[in-house]
Amino acid sequence: MQLTLADLGPSQRHAWLTPLIVPRPIALVSTLSALGVGNLAPFSFFAMGGQSPQSIAFCPVSDRDGNPKDTLRNVLETGEFVINVVSRSMIERVNQASAPYPADVDEFDAAGFTRMPSSVVKPPRVAESLAQLECKVFQIVPHGSGPQQSTWVIGEVLVLHVDDGLIAEDGLPDTTRLHPAARLGRQEWAYVTAQNMLILPRPVVVPSDLRSDVPSDLPSNKPAPRRTLGS
Ligand SMILES: Cc1cc2nc3c(=O)[nH]c(=O)nc-3n(C[C@H](O)[C@H](O)[C@H](O)COP(=O)(O)O)c2cc1C
């Protein structure tokens, strides 16, 4: 089967691609309007990139009348946002935060989340989230125009907060304790546990049985010692 995207309407494109580009992590984005009203909204069109600096991007889509999401209005007005990482225990409230509340409703209260002050940006963090990223806008890039048009918000991560309970023996966050949630297609969600993870060390060199020109004195790609996974 082959589909040409230009032959499909926006909703059909979404319906065909979202079951395939999976799992998509969810950014629960907190922002403040210029008047100081708090806003929370989930975005699964979301990715991190780069390292120096560390960038992060999400993509609010305008509605069927071409109106921008409150989140986009807020980042355009203030240049700041917080990405709150979503765990399994949060998803019902995260889903609630996606309801189309009017711009003057504070969605922390509407969805039942607790505000926590940020260090270097004004939008508050979500206390129930085990990891939060304070970000400033780097660039806002519209793609398309009119109804259901996309806008990429690219941010730079300034400060990272991680719950102490997430830190593993090696001093880094343990994904298995985070139980991060993801979106799939339709109304499907997923989350990561130790049972559905696997560990695969990066190869050091191409295995010599696949290449005839690898010198025999190069280090071999011995697997790293297996880390014990938490609950
Ligand atoms: C898990 C999940 C992921 C979502 N991802 C996106 C997304 O990537 N882009 C988007 O425009 N809307 C997305 N939505 C819908 C928005 O969250 C929803 O339109 C929300 O009301 C926007 O809020 P705002 O107007 O306060 O910014 C998602 C909804 C859910 C439940």
The ligand as a MOL file (V3000), in Angstrom:
LIG
                    3D

  0  0  0     0  0            999 V3000
M  V30 BEGIN CTAB
M  V30 COUNTS 31 33 0 0 0
M  V30 BEGIN ATOM
M  V30 1 C -0.9630 12.7560 25.0690 0
M  V30 2 C -1.3560 13.9140 24.2210 0
M  V30 3 C -0.4510 14.4370 23.3040 0
M  V30 4 C -0.7840 15.5480 22.5280 0
M  V30 5 N 0.1330 16.0270 21.6460 0
M  V30 6 C -0.1420 17.1600 20.9230 0
M  V30 7 C 0.8360 17.7100 20.0490 0
M  V30 8 O 1.9580 17.2190 19.9240 0
M  V30 9 N 0.4950 18.8370 19.3690 0
M  V30 10 C -0.7130 19.4450 19.5150 0
M  V30 11 O -0.9580 20.4580 18.8860 0
M  V30 12 N -1.6570 18.9520 20.3510 0
M  V30 13 C -1.3820 17.8250 21.0730 0
M  V30 14 N -2.3130 17.3260 21.9450 0
M  V30 15 C -3.5480 18.0840 22.1700 0
M  V30 16 C -3.2720 19.2910 23.1010 0
M  V30 17 O -2.7390 18.8640 24.3380 0
M  V30 18 C -4.5960 20.0370 23.3570 0
M  V30 19 O -5.0360 20.6100 22.1570 0
M  V30 20 C -4.5010 21.0790 24.4330 0
M  V30 21 O -5.8100 21.5470 24.7230 0
M  V30 22 C -3.6910 22.2770 24.0550 0
M  V30 23 O -3.7370 23.1490 25.1800 0
M  V30 24 P -3.4640 24.6860 25.1490 0
M  V30 25 O -4.4480 25.3380 24.1850 0
M  V30 26 O -3.7170 25.0650 26.5660 0
M  V30 27 O -2.0530 24.9080 24.7220 0
M  V30 28 C -2.0430 16.1770 22.6910 0
M  V30 29 C -2.9760 15.6370 23.6000 0
M  V30 30 C -2.6380 14.5140 24.3420 0
M  V30 31 C -3.6230 13.9510 25.3340 0
M  V30 END ATOM
M  V30 BEGIN BOND
M  V30 1 1 1 2
M  V30 2 1 2 3
M  V30 3 2 2 30
M  V30 4 2 3 4
M  V30 5 1 4 5
M  V30 6 1 4 28
M  V30 7 2 5 6
M  V30 8 1 6 7
M  V30 9 1 6 13
M  V30 10 2 7 8
M  V30 11 1 7 9
M  V30 12 1 9 10
M  V30 13 2 10 11
M  V30 14 1 10 12
M  V30 15 2 12 13
M  V30 16 1 13 14
M  V30 17 1 14 15
M  V30 18 1 14 28
M  V30 19 1 15 16
M  V30 20 1 16 17
M  V30 21 1 16 18
M  V30 22 1 18 19
M  V30 23 1 18 20
M  V30 24 1 20 21
M  V30 25 1 20 22
M  V30 26 1 22 23
M  V30 27 1 23 24
M  V30 28 2 24 25
M  V30 29 1 24 26
M  V30 30 1 24 27
M  V30 31 2 28 29
M  V30 32 1 29 30
M  V30 33 1 30 31
M  V30 END BOND
M  V30 END CTAB
M  END
